[in-house]
Amino acid sequence: MDLPTTLLISSPPPALLADIARKRPGWTVVPLGDRPPPSPLLGKVWGFVDWLGPSMSGLELCRRLREAGPTRAAHLTMVLEEPSAEARRRALQAGADDYLVGPLDVTRLLERVESAGGEPPTPRHQLVHGPIAVDPLAHQVRLDGRLVTMRPNELRLLIHFLEHPDQVFSRIALIERLGKDGEHLDERTVDVWVG
């Protein structure tokens, strides 16, 4: 027996809800507000998060969904307003699994869910090196099991170093890796992040 499918959609228009109910009557649709749903969600969970929400950015909502227990393993798609590389990069860094350029319609939604056989991809793995464990989805770092507070750039650098062990990078390459190459930054800024 197939598991039920739950869709989380930020600010779903009534026409989209009607189309989903007509084409996939067994699916559950949960409109997203400014926080993750509190109750456990049934079956396979797919989230479609608008770039701009009514009360917060889609990036922040995506981060909150990744940190919440019921939605931590959901497949999240960021619905972008435009196909810019910067928006795509930021969506993925906020915890989205993928993205599409809106508006969202039932055809594209069904293609996204059913192209994977209805199965969300397995959640990204933790990065572990000795006593350090990093959960990129939850934006958490643990040292010997204790939570360590890190700033966003520090966390991104740590993830980069764990993903590319035994490699040397120039300061310029690290600035580019963090997507800061469009900003005017002194190369020594990297020293501050590493420190």
Secondary structure, 3 states (H helix, E strand, C coil): CCCCEEEEEECCCHHHHHHHHHHCCCCEEEEECCCCCCCCCCCEEEEEEECECCCCEHHHHHHHHHHCHHHCCCEEEEEECCCCHHHHHHHHHCCCCEEEECCCCHHHHHHHHHCCCCCCCCCCCCEEECCEEEECCCCEEEECCEEECCCHHHHHHHHHHHHCCCCCCCHHHHHHHCCCCCCCCCCCHHHHHHC
